[in-house]
Every structure is written in structure tokens, then in C-alpha cells.
Amino acid sequence: MLIFGHTGSTLGAALLVNTALRKGYTFETLLWPLYSFAFEKLDLTFWMQNIFYVLYIDPAVYVPEVLGIIILTWFGVIWVRARKLRFKEHR
């Protein structure tokens, strides 16, 4: 829920909850300096092909990603309209 006047803290809380509930994060990735300064090596040979394969076979996997883009765009529009996010003009 967006609390007007506190958009920064609302977005921060939403990002914290997202990080806590996301399945891709583990304690090793969140606290990586305590474990070591190197991440485990992954085989990325067919990474891009797998993205398109999963999109074709199971498009529901990307619903959270699309919803996240929509929500972040919505926050951006609110901030620009409230003039809390200003763009500097280059002269």
C-alpha cells in the first residue's frame, strides 16, 4: 500500500519484503562478504537460449517480472508528478 508522503520508505519496505521472499537469494548471496569474496561459478553456456525457452514453454514464470516493471513505472510516475524526482536540464 502506498502511503503518500512516505513513498521512499514504502518503496524501501516493499524492496525488503521482495528480497526476503525471493527464492533466488540465499544467506550466502546476501551475506557474501562473511562467507568469501567470490561467488560460485555457474555454467552460462545456454543462458540466453534458456530464457527464451522458458518464456515459450512456461510464460507464467515471467508474470512477477512484468508486474515488477509495472509497479516500478507506477512509482516513477507518482514521483515525477509529485515533483519529488526532478530531472536536471543540461545547458
N, CA, C and O atoms as a GROMACS GRO file, in nm:
protein
  364
    1MET      N    1   0.084  -0.117   0.000
    1MET     CA    2   0.000   0.000   0.000
    1MET      C    3   0.088   0.123   0.000
    1MET      O    4   0.182   0.133   0.079
    2LEU      N    5   0.058   0.214  -0.087
    2LEU     CA    6   0.136   0.336  -0.098
    2LEU      C    7   0.087   0.436   0.004
    2LEU      O    8  -0.031   0.472   0.006
    3ILE      N    9   0.176   0.481   0.090
    3ILE     CA   10   0.143   0.583   0.188
    3ILE      C   11   0.197   0.714   0.133
    3ILE      O   12   0.318   0.735   0.130
    4PHE      N   13   0.108   0.803   0.090
    4PHE     CA   14   0.152   0.928   0.030
    4PHE      C   15   0.227   1.011   0.131
    4PHE      O   16   0.187   1.020   0.248
    5GLY      N   17   0.335   1.072   0.087
    5GLY     CA   18   0.422   1.146   0.176
    5GLY      C   19   0.536   1.061   0.227
    5GLY      O   20   0.636   1.114   0.277
    6HIS      N   21   0.524   0.931   0.216
    6HIS     CA   22   0.627   0.839   0.263
    6HIS      C   23   0.661   0.739   0.152
    6HIS      O   24   0.681   0.621   0.180
    7THR      N   25   0.667   0.786   0.029
    7THR     CA   26   0.688   0.693  -0.082
    7THR      C   27   0.824   0.626  -0.075
    7THR      O   28   0.839   0.511  -0.114
    8GLY      N   29   0.924   0.698  -0.024
    8GLY     CA   30   1.057   0.638  -0.015
    8GLY      C   31   1.061   0.523   0.083
    8GLY      O   32   1.118   0.417   0.054
    9SER      N   33   1.001   0.542   0.200
    9SER     CA   34   1.001   0.434   0.299
    9SER      C   35   0.909   0.320   0.257
    9SER      O   36   0.936   0.204   0.286
   10THR      N   37   0.800   0.354   0.187
   10THR     CA   38   0.711   0.249   0.138
   10THR      C   39   0.782   0.163   0.035
   10THR      O   40   0.772   0.041   0.038
   11LEU      N   41   0.853   0.228  -0.058
   11LEU     CA   42   0.927   0.153  -0.159
   11LEU      C   43   1.039   0.072  -0.096
   11LEU      O   44   1.064  -0.041  -0.137
   12GLY      N   45   1.105   0.129   0.004
   12GLY     CA   46   1.212   0.056   0.073
   12GLY      C   47   1.159  -0.068   0.143
   12GLY      O   48   1.222  -0.174   0.138
   13ALA      N   49   1.044  -0.055   0.208
   13ALA     CA   50   0.984  -0.171   0.275
   13ALA      C   51   0.942  -0.276   0.173
   13ALA      O   52   0.957  -0.396   0.197
   14ALA      N   53   0.888  -0.232   0.060
   14ALA     CA   54   0.848  -0.325  -0.045
   14ALA      C   55   0.969  -0.400  -0.101
   14ALA      O   56   0.961  -0.520  -0.126
   15LEU      N   57   1.080  -0.330  -0.121
   15LEU     CA   58   1.201  -0.396  -0.171
   15LEU      C   59   1.258  -0.494  -0.068
   15LEU      O   60   1.310  -0.599  -0.106
   16LEU      N   61   1.248  -0.460   0.060
   16LEU     CA   62   1.296  -0.550   0.164
   16LEU      C   63   1.212  -0.678   0.168
   16LEU      O   64   1.267  -0.788   0.181
   17VAL      N   65   1.080  -0.664   0.158
   17VAL     CA   66   0.993  -0.781   0.156
   17VAL      C   67   1.018  -0.864   0.031
   17VAL      O   68   1.021  -0.987   0.038
   18ASN      N   69   1.038  -0.798  -0.084
   18ASN     CA   70   1.066  -0.869  -0.209
   18ASN      C   71   1.195  -0.950  -0.196
   18ASN      O   72   1.201  -1.065  -0.239
   19THR      N   73   1.298  -0.890  -0.136
   19THR     CA   74   1.424  -0.960  -0.119
   19THR      C   75   1.408  -1.080  -0.025
   19THR      O   76   1.467  -1.185  -0.048
   20ALA      N   77   1.328  -1.063   0.079
   20ALA     CA   78   1.308  -1.172   0.175
   20ALA      C   79   1.230  -1.288   0.113
   20ALA      O   80   1.256  -1.404   0.146
   21LEU      N   81   1.136  -1.259   0.024
   21LEU     CA   82   1.050  -1.363  -0.031
   21LEU      C   83   1.102  -1.424  -0.160
   21LEU      O   84   1.051  -1.527  -0.206
   22ARG      N   85   1.201  -1.362  -0.220
   22ARG     CA   86   1.253  -1.413  -0.347
   22ARG      C   87   1.328  -1.543  -0.328
   22ARG      O   88   1.406  -1.556  -0.233
   23LYS      N   89   1.307  -1.637  -0.414
   23LYS     CA   90   1.369  -1.768  -0.398
   23LYS      C   91   1.514  -1.771  -0.446
   23LYS      O   92   1.587  -1.864  -0.410
   24GLY      N   93   1.557  -1.676  -0.524
   24GLY     CA   94   1.691  -1.678  -0.579
   24GLY      C   95   1.798  -1.638  -0.480
   24GLY      O   96   1.916  -1.664  -0.503
   25TYR      N   97   1.760  -1.574  -0.370
   25TYR     CA   98   1.858  -1.530  -0.273
   25TYR      C   99   1.875  -1.633  -0.163
   25TYR      O  100   1.779  -1.696  -0.119
   26THR      N  101   1.997  -1.649  -0.121
   26THR     CA  102   2.029  -1.735  -0.007
   26THR      C  103   2.110  -1.651   0.091
   26THR      O  104   2.149  -1.539   0.060
   27PHE      N  105   2.137  -1.706   0.208
   27PHE     CA  106   2.219  -1.634   0.304
   27PHE      C  107   2.360  -1.612   0.250
   27PHE      O  108   2.425  -1.512   0.283
   28GLU      N  109   2.407  -1.704   0.166
   28GLU     CA  110   2.541  -1.690   0.110
   28GLU      C  111   2.549  -1.570   0.016
   28GLU      O  112   2.651  -1.501   0.012
   29THR      N  113   2.442  -1.544  -0.061
   29THR     CA  114   2.447  -1.430  -0.153
   29THR      C  115   2.418  -1.299  -0.083
   29THR      O  116   2.473  -1.196  -0.121
   30LEU      N  117   2.333  -1.299   0.020
   30LEU     CA  118   2.305  -1.176   0.091
   30LEU      C  119   2.419  -1.134   0.183
   30LEU      O  120   2.445  -1.015   0.201
   31LEU      N  121   2.486  -1.230   0.240
   31LEU     CA  122   2.596  -1.203   0.333
   31LEU      C  123   2.729  -1.249   0.275
   31LEU      O  124   2.812  -1.305   0.346
   32TRP      N  125   2.750  -1.225   0.145
   32TRP     CA  126   2.866  -1.279   0.076
   32TRP      C  127   2.999  -1.235   0.135
   32TRP      O  128   3.093  -1.314   0.130
   33PRO      N  129   3.016  -1.116   0.192
   33PRO     CA  130   3.149  -1.084   0.247
   33PRO      C  131   3.186  -1.170   0.368
   33PRO      O  132   3.304  -1.191   0.396
   34LEU      N  133   3.085  -1.220   0.439
   34LEU     CA  134   3.115  -1.303   0.555
   34LEU      C  135   3.158  -1.444   0.516
   34LEU      O  136   3.230  -1.510   0.591
   35TYR      N  137   3.114  -1.490   0.400
   35TYR     CA  138   3.148  -1.626   0.356
   35TYR      C  139   3.276  -1.628   0.273
   35TYR      O  140   3.367  -1.706   0.300
   36SER      N  141   3.283  -1.542   0.173
   36SER     CA  142   3.405  -1.524   0.094
   36SER      C  143   3.377  -1.413  -0.007
   36SER      O  144   3.262  -1.371  -0.023
   37PHE      N  145   3.478  -1.367  -0.072
   37PHE     CA  146   3.460  -1.259  -0.168
   37PHE      C  147   3.440  -1.312  -0.310
   37PHE      O  148   3.445  -1.234  -0.406
   38ALA      N  149   3.416  -1.441  -0.325
   38ALA     CA  150   3.394  -1.500  -0.457
   38ALA      C  151   3.262  -1.575  -0.458
   38ALA      O  152   3.227  -1.643  -0.362
   39PHE      N  153   3.190  -1.561  -0.568
   39PHE     CA  154   3.066  -1.636  -0.584
   39PHE      C  155   3.097  -1.768  -0.654
   39PHE      O  156   3.199  -1.782  -0.720
   40GLU      N  157   3.007  -1.864  -0.638
   40GLU     CA  158   3.026  -1.991  -0.705
   40GLU      C  159   3.014  -1.972  -0.856
   40GLU      O  160   2.936  -1.889  -0.903
   41LYS      N  161   3.090  -2.047  -0.930
   41LYS     CA  162   3.091  -2.036  -1.076
   41LYS      C  163   2.972  -2.110  -1.134
   41LYS      O  164   2.944  -2.224  -1.096
   42LEU      N  165   2.903  -2.047  -1.226
   42LEU     CA  166   2.787  -2.108  -1.291
   42LEU      C  167   2.818  -2.130  -1.438
   42LEU      O  168   2.894  -2.054  -1.499
   43ASP      N  169   2.760  -2.232  -1.494
   43ASP     CA  170   2.774  -2.257  -1.637
   43ASP      C  171   2.669  -2.175  -1.712
   43ASP      O  172   2.550  -2.205  -1.703
   44LEU      N  173   2.712  -2.074  -1.784
   44LEU     CA  174   2.621  -1.983  -1.854
   44LEU      C  175   2.622  -2.005  -2.005
   44LEU      O  176   2.593  -1.913  -2.081
   45THR      N  177   2.654  -2.125  -2.047
   45THR     CA  178   2.668  -2.154  -2.189
   45THR      C  179   2.537  -2.131  -2.264
   45THR      O  180   2.537  -2.065  -2.368
   46PHE      N  181   2.427  -2.184  -2.214
   46PHE     CA  182   2.298  -2.172  -2.283
   46PHE      C  183   2.202  -2.081  -2.206
   46PHE      O  184   2.081  -2.103  -2.209
   47TRP      N  185   2.254  -1.982  -2.139
   47TRP     CA  186   2.173  -1.895  -2.054
   47TRP      C  187   2.066  -1.820  -2.133
   47TRP      O  188   1.948  -1.826  -2.097
   48MET      N  189   2.102  -1.752  -2.239
   48MET     CA  190   2.007  -1.673  -2.317
   48MET      C  191   1.905  -1.764  -2.387
   48MET      O  192   1.787  -1.730  -2.392
   49GLN      N  193   1.948  -1.877  -2.438
   49GLN     CA  194   1.855  -1.969  -2.502
   49GLN      C  195   1.755  -2.024  -2.401
   49GLN      O  196   1.639  -2.045  -2.435
   50ASN      N  197   1.799  -2.048  -2.278
   50ASN     CA  198   1.709  -2.098  -2.174
   50ASN      C  199   1.604  -1.995  -2.136
   50ASN      O  200   1.491  -2.030  -2.104
   51ILE      N  201   1.641  -1.868  -2.139
   51ILE     CA  202   1.543  -1.763  -2.109
   51ILE      C  203   1.429  -1.768  -2.209
   51ILE      O  204   1.312  -1.766  -2.170
   52PHE      N  205   1.461  -1.773  -2.337
   52PHE     CA  206   1.356  -1.778  -2.440
   52PHE      C  207   1.281  -1.911  -2.438
   52PHE      O  208   1.161  -1.914  -2.468
   53TYR      N  209   1.349  -2.019  -2.404
   53TYR     CA  210   1.283  -2.149  -2.396
   53TYR      C  211   1.178  -2.150  -2.285
   53TYR      O  212   1.066  -2.196  -2.306
   54VAL      N  213   1.214  -2.100  -2.168
   54VAL     CA  214   1.119  -2.095  -2.057
   54VAL      C  215   1.005  -1.999  -2.088
   54VAL      O  216   0.890  -2.025  -2.051
   55LEU      N  217   1.034  -1.888  -2.156
   55LEU     CA  218   0.929  -1.795  -2.195
   55LEU      C  219   0.829  -1.861  -2.289
   55LEU      O  220   0.710  -1.834  -2.281
   56TYR      N  221   0.876  -1.948  -2.377
   56TYR     CA  222   0.789  -2.018  -2.470
   56TYR      C  223   0.712  -2.132  -2.403
   56TYR      O  224   0.593  -2.150  -2.428
   57ILE      N  225   0.781  -2.208  -2.317
   57ILE     CA  226   0.720  -2.326  -2.255
   57ILE      C  227   0.630  -2.288  -2.137
   57ILE      O  228   0.519  -2.340  -2.124
   58ASP      N  229   0.677  -2.197  -2.051
   58ASP     CA  230   0.604  -2.162  -1.928
   58ASP      C  231   0.608  -2.010  -1.908
   58ASP      O  232   0.686  -1.961  -1.827
   59PRO      N  233   0.524  -1.935  -1.981
   59PRO     CA  234   0.528  -1.789  -1.971
   59PRO      C  235   0.487  -1.735  -1.834
   59PRO      O  236   0.515  -1.619  -1.803
   60ALA      N  237   0.421  -1.816  -1.750
   60ALA     CA  238   0.380  -1.770  -1.617
   60ALA      C  239   0.500  -1.737  -1.529
   60ALA      O  240   0.486  -1.666  -1.429
   61VAL      N  241   0.617  -1.788  -1.564
   61VAL     CA  242   0.737  -1.760  -1.487
   61VAL      C  243   0.769  -1.611  -1.489
   61VAL      O  244   0.825  -1.558  -1.393
   62TYR      N  245   0.735  -1.543  -1.597
   62TYR     CA  246   0.771  -1.402  -1.613
   62TYR      C  247   0.662  -1.306  -1.567
   62TYR      O  248   0.679  -1.185  -1.579
   63VAL      N  249   0.551  -1.356  -1.514
   63VAL     CA  250   0.445  -1.268  -1.463
   63VAL      C  251   0.497  -1.180  -1.350
   63VAL      O  252   0.468  -1.060  -1.351
   64PRO      N  253   0.571  -1.232  -1.251
   64PRO     CA  254   0.623  -1.142  -1.147
   64PRO      C  255   0.718  -1.036  -1.200
   64PRO      O  256   0.721  -0.924  -1.148
   65GLU      N  257   0.794  -1.068  -1.303
   65GLU     CA  258   0.885  -0.970  -1.360
   65GLU      C  259   0.808  -0.856  -1.426
   65GLU      O  260   0.843  -0.739  -1.410
   66VAL      N  261   0.704  -0.890  -1.501
   66VAL     CA  262   0.622  -0.788  -1.567
   66VAL      C  263   0.549  -0.703  -1.463
   66VAL      O  264   0.540  -0.581  -1.478
   67LEU      N  265   0.497  -0.768  -1.359
   67LEU     CA  266   0.431  -0.692  -1.252
   67LEU      C  267   0.529  -0.598  -1.183
   67LEU      O  268   0.492  -0.485  -1.149
   68GLY      N  269   0.650  -0.642  -1.161
   68GLY     CA  270   0.751  -0.555  -1.100
   68GLY      C  271   0.782  -0.434  -1.185
   68GLY      O  272   0.795  -0.324  -1.132
   69ILE      N  273   0.792  -0.452  -1.316
   69ILE     CA  274   0.816  -0.339  -1.406
   69ILE      C  275   0.699  -0.242  -1.402
   69ILE      O  276   0.719  -0.121  -1.401
   70ILE      N  277   0.577  -0.295  -1.400
   70ILE     CA  278   0.459  -0.209  -1.394
   70ILE      C  279   0.456  -0.130  -1.264
   70ILE      O  280   0.428  -0.010  -1.266
   71ILE      N  281   0.485  -0.194  -1.151
   71ILE     CA  282   0.483  -0.126  -1.022
   71ILE      C  283   0.592  -0.020  -1.014
   71ILE      O  284   0.566   0.091  -0.966
   72LEU      N  285   0.713  -0.050  -1.060
   72LEU     CA  286   0.820   0.049  -1.058
   72LEU      C  287   0.790   0.167  -1.149
   72LEU      O  288   0.823   0.281  -1.116
   73THR      N  289   0.727   0.141  -1.264
   73THR     CA  290   0.686   0.250  -1.352
   73THR      C  291   0.582   0.337  -1.285
   73THR      O  292   0.585   0.459  -1.296
   74TRP      N  293   0.488   0.273  -1.215
   74TRP     CA  294   0.384   0.346  -1.142
   74TRP      C  295   0.446   0.436  -1.036
   74TRP      O  296   0.408   0.553  -1.023
   75PHE      N  297   0.544   0.383  -0.957
   75PHE     CA  298   0.613   0.466  -0.858
   75PHE      C  299   0.685   0.582  -0.926
   75PHE      O  300   0.682   0.694  -0.874
   76GLY      N  301   0.748   0.558  -1.038
   76GLY     CA  302   0.818   0.665  -1.109
   76GLY      C  303   0.724   0.774  -1.154
   76GLY      O  304   0.757   0.893  -1.142
   77VAL      N  305   0.609   0.737  -1.205
   77VAL     CA  306   0.510   0.837  -1.249
   77VAL      C  307   0.462   0.919  -1.129
   77VAL      O  308   0.448   1.041  -1.139
   78ILE      N  309   0.437   0.852  -1.017
   78ILE     CA  310   0.393   0.924  -0.897
   78ILE      C  311   0.499   1.022  -0.851
   78ILE      O  312   0.468   1.136  -0.816
   79TRP      N  313   0.626   0.979  -0.850
   79TRP     CA  314   0.733   1.068  -0.805
   79TRP      C  315   0.752   1.187  -0.898
   79TRP      O  316   0.775   1.298  -0.852
   80VAL      N  317   0.742   1.164  -1.028
   80VAL     CA  318   0.758   1.275  -1.123
   80VAL      C  319   0.642   1.372  -1.109
   80VAL      O  320   0.664   1.494  -1.112
   81ARG      N  321   0.520   1.322  -1.095
   81ARG     CA  322   0.404   1.410  -1.079
   81ARG      C  323   0.409   1.487  -0.948
   81ARG      O  324   0.365   1.602  -0.943
   82ALA      N  325   0.462   1.427  -0.843
   82ALA     CA  326   0.473   1.496  -0.714
   82ALA      C  327   0.597   1.584  -0.709
   82ALA      O  328   0.622   1.650  -0.608
   83ARG      N  329   0.672   1.586  -0.816
   83ARG     CA  330   0.796   1.665  -0.829
   83ARG      C  331   0.900   1.628  -0.723
   83ARG      O  332   0.982   1.711  -0.684
   84LYS      N  333   0.895   1.504  -0.678
   84LYS     CA  334   0.998   1.456  -0.586
   84LYS      C  335   1.118   1.403  -0.663
   84LYS      O  336   1.227   1.390  -0.607
   85LEU      N  337   1.099   1.374  -0.788
   85LEU     CA  338   1.207   1.327  -0.873
   85LEU      C  339   1.222   1.430  -0.983
   85LEU      O  340   1.137   1.442  -1.070
   86ARG      N  341   1.330   1.503  -0.978
   86ARG     CA  342   1.350   1.612  -1.075
   86ARG      C  343   1.463   1.576  -1.169
   86ARG      O  344   1.561   1.512  -1.131
   87PHE      N  345   1.446   1.617  -1.292
   87PHE     CA  346   1.548   1.597  -1.393
   87PHE      C  347   1.618   1.729  -1.416
   87PHE      O  348   1.553   1.831  -1.439
   88LYS      N  349   1.751   1.728  -1.410
   88LYS     CA  350   1.827   1.850  -1.433
   88LYS      C  351   1.841   1.874  -1.582
   88LYS      O  352   1.860   1.782  -1.662
   89GLU      N  353   1.831   2.001  -1.618
   89GLU     CA  354   1.850   2.038  -1.758
   89GLU      C  355   1.998   2.062  -1.782
   89GLU      O  356   2.066   2.129  -1.704
   90HIS      N  357   2.046   2.006  -1.892
   90HIS     CA  358   2.185   2.029  -1.931
   90HIS      C  359   2.189   2.144  -2.028
   90HIS      O  360   2.119   2.143  -2.129
   91ARG      N  361   2.271   2.242  -1.998
   91ARG     CA  362   2.281   2.361  -2.086
   91ARG      C  363   2.412   2.363  -2.158
   91ARG      O  364   2.439   2.454  -2.236
   0.00000   0.00000   0.00000
